Amino acid sequence: MQFTLEIPDEMAQSLESQKENIPQILALGLREITANPSMGFSSLIEILEFLAKLPSPQEILELRLSEQLQTEIDTLLDKNRSQELSDSDRSLWQHYEFIEHLVRLAKAQALLKLHQST
């Protein structure tokens, strides 16, 4: 399908070097826009907002994926087992891995704080 739109010159200049990545950029942008933050931590922004509230170590340790996000991850895992991931799927997977890394670091620090206070 062909799609035409007008964008600001500044954005066009930024996209010029990313022409081949525009479908991936759009796919990731749509996923971010349509993510439902009330269903859990579906992006880095929600994780950072959660951590910015300075939760207690116990709250950090209790942090879990939403059902929706777990389903998305399971879908990507299944897709990876049965076929090769697309570029946008691979990028999304890397996004989830980065978020998981941040949460693991926060949980490790929270566990250390709990052990130090006992």
C-alpha positions, 0 to 999 in steps of 0.5 A, spaced: 500 500 500 502 506 498 501 512 503 502 519 502 503 524 508 506 531 509 511 532 515 515 538 517 522 539 513 526 538 520 523 531 520 524 529 513 531 531 514 532 526 519 528 521 516 532 522 509 538 517 512 533 512 515 529 511 508 529 504 509 527 503 516 521 508 515 516 501 516 520 499 522 519 506 525 512 507 523 511 500 526 514 501 533 511 508 533 504 505 532 506 500 538 508 505 543 502 509 541 497 504 542 500 501 548 495 501 554 499 503 560 494 501 565 495 494 563 502 494 566 509 496 564 509 496 556 514 501 555 521 504 558 517 510 560 512 507 564 518 503 568 522 510 569 515 513 571 515 507 576 522 508 579 522 515 579 516 515 584 522 512 589 518 505 590 520 501 596 524 495 595 518 491 597 514 494 591 520 493 586 520 486 588 513 485 587 513 489 580 510 484 575 509 484 567 502 485 565 498 480 562 498 484 556 505 485 555 507 477 557 502 475 551 506 480 547 513 477 549 510 470 548 507 471 541 514 474 539 518 468 543 513 463 539 514 467 532 522 466 533 521 459 534 517 458 528 520 463 523 525 469 523 523 475 526 522 481 522 526 487 523 521 491 527 519 485 531 527 484 533 527 491 535 521 490 539 525 484 542 531 488 544 526 494 547 523 489 552 530 486 553 533 493 555 527 494 560 528 487 563 535 489 564 533 495 568 528 492 572 533 486 574 538 491 576 532 495 580 530 488 583 537 486 585 538 493 589 532 492 592 534 485 595 540 488 597 537 494 601 532 489 604 538 484 606 542 490 609 536 493 613 535 486 617 
